[in-house]
Amino acid sequence: MKIKLSILIAFLYFGSVFAAGHITKAQKEKTIECLGHYSATAVLPADTIEVKNMELALASVKVIREYLTSEGVKDEEMNKGMNVYVDKVYGKPFDKAKNGVCNKFIYKQIKGSEEKIEKLSRTIYAG
């Protein structure tokens, strides 16, 4: 009886560990870095960035946060990593090259994200 109970507990524990996290540490770090990039982009002065890029950045933040949460990443970890990147680029102009790198990575990393981000971005400023 004890052995069956131990096996059941182990199965439930390991099943929940694998269910909560499908991404590697490197993928999680890169995703959080892109979250920081989009967060920094979303707060740039309006006269320094096209509205469409700001809308896409805001939508990307939402989609990435939902994804990371579904992968078991806590808000505290997201915010800490995001803030490291935001602090590094605060006050700098829109980084089009980094935006392209993050777009490519996120669209590949998060299934269906390109469509979700595009659709959500059109609702932000009624664009």
Summary of the structure (lengths in Angstrom):
residues: 127
radius of gyration: 17.9
end to end distance: 62.2
largest distance: 69.2
contacts: 343
relative contact order: 0.16
helix: 77%
strand: 0%
